[in-house]
Amino acid sequence: MSTRTMRAIRLHDFGGPEVLRYEEAPVPEPGPGEVLVRVHAVGINPPDWYVREGMRELPPELKPPFDLPLIPGTDVSGVVEAVAADVNGFAVGDEVVGLLRFPIALQGGAYAEYVTAPASDLAPKPAAIDHVHAAGLPMSGLTAWQFLIELGHDHPSPFQEARHRPMALDSETTVLINGAAGGVGHLALQLAKWKGARVIAVASGAHETFLRELGADEFIDYTKERPEEVARDVDLVLDNVGGPDSRRFLRTLKRGGSLYPVYFAEFDDEENAKLGVTVTATQVRSNGAQLAELGLLLDAGTVRVAVDSTFPLADARAAHERAARGHIQGKIVLTVA
């Protein structure tokens, strides 16, 4: 085991933001196929607080094993510090970005000064953006990509039998994005526009200017009107909120349309068949190659990552408290000195 130490956020118990402890921890050592990354910034995602809470909403048979203490976090942007002997394609000093080991190991170890990462999970950091914005890309960007553009894997979802197949998007396609201002939503909006689709963005009124600047063709303020009552003849709904209320969007779809709930939701297959629509989801997975494709879009200025707020690593608790207040515009990011 390494004798070097670093500062990290660790969990010794599950619970609220107060269980996030900033303390000394051993610097990890890269194993076969891995690199050691000196972390500059960490993107915060919902799985981070699900892990912090002990995945309390999952049935026992679906809960992954956790060994305490653990370092949470999966989204990282930093600089390669060391590489295993069998790693090709990355060298010491390279700037990289990645979604680490997701969903295989939910405790990716990113809330730290150093983290090990499978080389296959990493991509070159887009040169046009800084580490803070790059750290906001991996999970949200790959979620939007794998739902809308290319699945890129054959792993079945644990929540459904049907395999998710992204719909082809073009100028004849209308896409409604619920929760459009959040991490996945604002990137999905830009990817849909990149493909030429017409996009209806659903969020609270405070986000209208932001979403129109990203290219939204129509905006629905859900605090003033119910989107399922005003939107019609939609080809695709990407529901970033999901949950039991996701079924309400079925009435917005034309026959042949699709609903993609990002978070687990329950549907009636017979009802879907009667309406002539499909409902599928997937579980985002680490993919360095897809992340590299997203990086090219950021370098070209086609897509940008919005940052809601930043917090020093030591203030991870405050970052989680900010997340709990909701109404996030883009991403929350931890900075590592």
C-alpha positions in Angstrom: 0.0 0.0 0.0 1.2 3.5 -0.8 2.8 5.5 2.1 2.0 8.8 0.3 -1.1 10.6 1.6 -3.5 13.1 0.1 -6.6 15.0 1.1 -9.9 13.5 0.2 -13.6 13.4 1.1 -14.5 10.0 2.7 -17.6 8.4 4.1 -17.3 6.4 7.3 -21.1 6.3 7.7 -24.1 6.8 5.4 -26.4 9.8 5.8 -26.8 13.5 5.0 -24.2 15.9 3.7 -22.7 16.0 7.2 -21.1 12.6 6.8 -18.7 13.9 4.1 -15.4 14.1 6.0 -12.3 16.0 4.6 -9.3 14.0 5.8 -6.0 12.3 5.0 -6.1 9.2 2.9 -3.5 7.0 1.1 -2.7 8.0 -2.5 -4.0 5.1 -4.6 -1.6 3.2 -6.9 -2.6 2.4 -10.5 -3.1 -1.3 -11.3 -2.9 -3.0 -14.7 -4.6 -0.9 -17.4 -4.9 2.1 -15.1 -3.5 5.6 -14.8 -3.0 7.8 -11.7 -4.7 11.2 -12.2 -3.8 14.4 -10.2 -7.3 15.8 -9.8 -8.0 19.4 -10.7 -11.9 19.4 -10.6 -14.7 16.9 -9.8 -18.2 17.0 -11.3 -21.1 16.3 -8.9 -23.9 13.9 -9.9 -27.0 12.4 -8.3 -25.3 9.0 -7.8 -22.9 10.8 -5.4 -25.6 11.5 -3.0 -27.3 8.2 -3.6 -24.0 6.6 -2.4 -23.7 9.0 0.5 -27.2 7.9 1.6 -26.3 4.2 1.2 -28.5 3.7 -1.9 -31.5 3.6 0.5 -34.1 3.6 -2.3 -32.8 0.5 -4.1 -34.1 -3.0 -3.3 -31.4 -5.0 -1.4 -30.8 -7.3 -4.4 -29.7 -4.3 -6.6 -27.5 -2.6 -4.0 -23.8 -2.8 -4.8 -21.4 -3.7 -2.0 -19.8 -0.8 -0.3 -16.6 -1.0 1.8 -16.3 1.9 4.3 -14.5 4.2 4.4 -15.0 5.1 0.8 -14.3 8.1 -1.4 -17.3 9.0 -3.6 -17.3 10.7 -7.0 -17.0 9.5 -10.6 -16.5 12.7 -12.8 -12.9 13.9 -12.9 -10.7 16.3 -14.9 -7.0 16.4 -14.2 -3.5 15.6 -15.3 -1.9 12.1 -15.7 0.6 11.6 -12.9 1.6 8.0 -13.6 0.7 5.1 -16.0 0.8 1.4 -15.6 3.3 -0.4 -17.8 0.6 -1.9 -20.0 -1.2 1.4 -20.8 -0.9 2.9 -24.2 -2.4 6.2 -25.4 -1.7 8.3 -22.3 1.5 9.7 -20.9 2.5 11.6 -17.8 1.4 15.2 -18.1 -1.6 14.6 -20.4 -4.8 16.5 -19.4 -7.7 14.0 -19.2 -11.3 13.8 -18.3 -13.4 10.7 -17.4 -16.4 9.0 -15.9 -14.7 6.4 -13.7 -15.9 2.8 -13.4 -19.5 3.6 -13.7 -21.8 1.8 -12.9 -19.5 -1.1 -11.9 -18.2 0.7 -8.8 -20.2 3.7 -7.6 -17.4 4.7 -5.3 -15.1 6.0 -8.1 -12.8 7.8 -5.7 -12.9 11.2 -7.5 -13.4 13.4 -4.4 -9.7 13.5 -3.8 -6.4 15.0 -4.8 -5.5 11.8 -6.7 -7.5 9.0 -8.2 -6.8 5.9 -10.3 -8.7 5.4 -13.5 -9.0 2.7 -16.1 -7.4 4.1 -19.2 -10.5 3.1 -21.2 -12.6 5.4 -19.1 -10.5 8.5 -20.0 -10.5 10.9 -22.9 -8.3 13.9 -23.7 -9.6 17.0 -21.9 -11.1 19.4 -24.5 -8.4 22.0 -25.1 -10.9 24.8 -25.4 -12.2 24.6 -21.8 -10.7 24.6 -18.3 -10.7 21.7 -15.8 -13.8 23.1 -14.0 -16.0 22.9 -17.2 -14.4 19.7 -18.3 -15.3 18.0 -15.0 -19.0 18.9 -15.6 -19.0 16.9 -18.8 -18.5 13.1 -18.2 -21.6 11.6 -16.6 -24.1 14.2 -17.9 -22.6 14.3 -21.3 -22.4 10.5 -21.7 -26.0 10.2 -20.4 -27.3 12.6 -23.0 -25.1 10.8 -25.7 -26.2 7.3 -24.8 -29.8 8.2 -24.6 -30.0 10.3 -27.7 -27.1 9.6 -30.1 -25.4 6.1 -29.6 -25.9 3.6 -26.9 -22.4 2.1 -27.5 -22.8 -1.0 -25.4 -24.9 -4.2 -25.0 -25.4 -4.2 -21.3 -29.1 -4.7 -20.4 -30.7 -2.2 -18.1 -31.5 -3.8 -14.6 -34.9 -2.0 -14.7 -36.3 -3.2 -18.0 -36.2 -6.1 -20.5 -36.3 -4.0 -23.7 -33.0 -2.7 -25.1 -32.7 1.0 -25.5 -32.2 2.2 -29.1 -31.8 5.9 -29.6 -34.1 7.5 -32.1 -32.6 9.0 -35.3 -32.8 12.8 -34.9 -33.1 15.3 -37.8 -34.9 18.4 -38.9 -38.2 16.5 -39.0 -38.0 15.5 -35.3 -39.5 17.4 -32.4 -37.8 16.6 -29.0 -39.2 17.7 -25.6 -36.7 17.8 -22.8 -38.0 17.9 -19.3 -35.6 19.3 -16.7 -33.7 21.0 -19.6 -31.6 23.3 -17.4 -29.9 20.6 -15.4 -26.7 18.7 -16.1 -28.1 16.1 -18.5 -30.8 18.4 -19.9 -28.7 21.3 -21.1 -26.3 19.0 -22.8 -29.1 16.9 -24.4 -30.7 20.1 -25.7 -27.5 21.0 -27.5 -26.9 17.5 -28.9 -30.5 17.4 -30.2 -29.9 20.8 -31.9 -26.6 19.6 -33.3 -28.6 16.8 -35.0 -31.1 19.4 -36.4 -34.1 18.6 -34.2 -36.7 21.1 -33.0 -36.4 21.3 -29.2 -39.0 22.2 -26.6 -37.3 22.9 -23.3 -39.2 22.5 -20.0 -37.9 24.2 -16.9 -38.8 27.0 -14.4 -39.0 30.5 -15.8 -35.7 31.6 -14.3 -33.9 29.4 -16.9 -35.7 30.6 -20.1 -33.0 33.0 -21.3 -30.3 30.4 -20.6 -32.1 27.7 -22.5 -33.0 29.9 -25.5 -29.3 30.9 -25.7 -28.5 27.2 -26.0 -30.9 26.9 -28.9 -34.3 25.9 -27.5 -37.0 26.6 -30.1 -39.8 26.7 -27.6 -39.9 27.1 -23.8 -42.5 25.8 -21.3 -42.4 27.2 -17.8 -43.7 24.3 -15.7 -44.6 26.7 -12.8 -47.2 28.4 -15.1 -48.5 25.6 -17.3 -48.3 21.8 -17.4 -46.2 20.7 -20.3 -48.3 17.5 -20.9 -51.3 19.8 -21.4 -49.8 22.1 -24.0 -47.3 20.0 -25.9 -48.6 17.7 -28.7 -47.3 15.7 -31.6 -43.8 15.3 -30.1 -41.6 12.6 -31.5 -39.4 12.1 -28.4 -39.5 13.1 -24.8 -36.3 13.0 -22.7 -37.6 13.2 -19.2 -34.7 14.0 -16.9 -36.9 14.0 -13.8 -38.5 10.6 -14.3 -40.2 8.8 -11.5 -43.9 8.1 -11.1 -45.0 11.3 -12.9 -43.1 10.4 -16.1 -46.2 8.7 -17.6 -47.9 12.1 -18.0 -45.7 12.8 -21.0 -47.2 9.9 -22.9 -50.1 12.1 -24.0 -47.7 14.5 -25.7 -46.3 11.9 -28.1 -47.5 11.2 -31.6 -47.9 7.5 -32.6 -44.5 6.0 -33.3 -43.0 8.4 -30.7 -40.7 7.5 -27.7 -40.4 8.5 -24.1 -37.0 8.1 -22.4 -37.1 8.5 -18.6 -33.6 9.1 -17.4 -34.5 8.1 -13.9 -36.4 4.9 -13.1 -40.1 5.0 -13.8 -42.9 2.5 -14.1 -45.0 2.1 -17.2 -47.7 -0.2 -18.5 -46.6 -2.1 -21.7 -50.2 -2.6 -22.8 -50.9 1.1 -22.5 -47.8 1.9 -24.5 -48.7 -0.5 -27.2 -52.3 0.9 -27.4 -50.8 4.4 -27.8 -48.3 3.2 -30.4 -45.3 4.5 -28.5 -42.2 3.0 -26.9 -40.7 3.7 -23.5 -37.1 2.7 -22.9 -34.2 3.8 -20.8 -30.6 2.9 -20.3 -28.0 3.1 -17.6 -25.1 5.4 -18.5 -21.7 3.6 -18.7 -18.2 4.8 -18.7 -16.9 5.2 -22.3 -13.7 7.1 -23.1 -14.2 6.9 -26.8 -17.6 8.5 -26.7 -16.3 11.1 -24.2 -13.6 11.9 -26.8 -16.3 12.5 -29.4 -18.1 14.9 -27.0 -14.8 16.6 -26.4 -14.5 17.4 -30.1 -17.9 19.1 -30.0 -16.8 21.2 -27.1 -13.6 22.2 -28.8 -15.6 23.2 -31.9 -17.9 25.3 -29.8 -20.9 23.2 -30.8 -21.6 22.2 -27.2 -20.8 24.0 -24.0 -20.9 23.0 -20.3 -22.6 25.4 -18.0 -21.4 25.6 -14.4 -24.0 26.4 -11.8 -21.5 26.8 -8.9 -18.1 25.7 -7.7 -16.9 24.7 -4.2 -13.5 23.7 -2.9 -13.1 20.0 -2.3 -13.0 20.7 1.5 -16.5 22.1 1.1 -18.1 19.1 -0.5 -20.8 19.2 2.2 -21.9 22.7 1.1 -21.9 21.4 -2.6 -24.2 18.6 -1.6 -26.5 21.0 0.2 -26.6 23.2 -2.9 -27.6 20.2 -4.9 -30.4 19.4 -2.5 -31.9 22.8 -3.0 -32.5 22.0 -6.7 -33.1 24.4 -9.6 -29.6 23.8 -10.8 -28.4 25.5 -14.0 -25.8 23.2 -15.5 -23.3 21.5 -13.2 -22.0 21.8 -9.6 -18.2 21.3 -9.5 -15.6 20.7 -6.8 -12.2 22.4 -7.3 -9.0 20.8 -6.1 -6.1 23.0 -5.2 
